[in-house]
């Protein structure tokens, strides 16, 4: 488990920890936060470190030093744009790489997106401007995305003669089959209205100030939810996604899950606080 002193060093990603909240900012503003190999590696390391240091993984609110374990991740991009996708130089090199080298690059991207999608914390996207290709993949992996009205999202790989395969499972889960297929074929940018309608994002605000206020309201709301319940909601959803058994087995699965939660320390505290009309001890 990571301690505060073991936070990975980064150059292209800035990390700020405020109690149980970790703010992660893509920081290649002059390149519209396009992801090169270094940024991808840094993000992978940060996602893994924060996952290890989450309440959902550890089962406690504070470490032995009194520092809070993490409950919420907020991901954003420096400057006007969230993320323009893969760095153009990395894309150019891919054309000259061997299949084995391109496979290694794809594995690094898979580690990135799966690390965010499966993160134990509640993950919030605070986005503006473009989210293209891999940037759209990051958006798809987040639990709740709040955007400004100028946002443009695209599965733009088709314009380069390739496909959004690595990000595909996450975009597919967020949008559904028909919408994913259409956007992958069109490879064109959608605006905030269509992104909201298709489920790519959850909320849209006129400007950065209103967006940032909405992020803080959402943080306050999530902090009233049982922190382990947040993580286990992801586990429950994944169980549904991968379910191959029959209806009777599914019902047994949900009964076991409910019993497990009600009997847990967090479940007992939540029920007791409700009956006693007081705040649960995980609220802050």
PyMOL commands that set and color helices and strands:
alter all, ss='L'
color gray80, all
select helices_A, chain A and resi 4-6+29-31+37-52+55-58+88-96+99-117+134-141+156-160+165-175+177-186+192-198+208-222+227-241+247-262+265-275
alter helices_A, ss='H'
color red, helices_A
select strands_A, chain A and resi 13-18+21-26+72-77+122-127+130-132+144-148+152-154+203-205
alter strands_A, ss='S'
color yellow, strands_A
deselect
rebuild
show_as cartoon
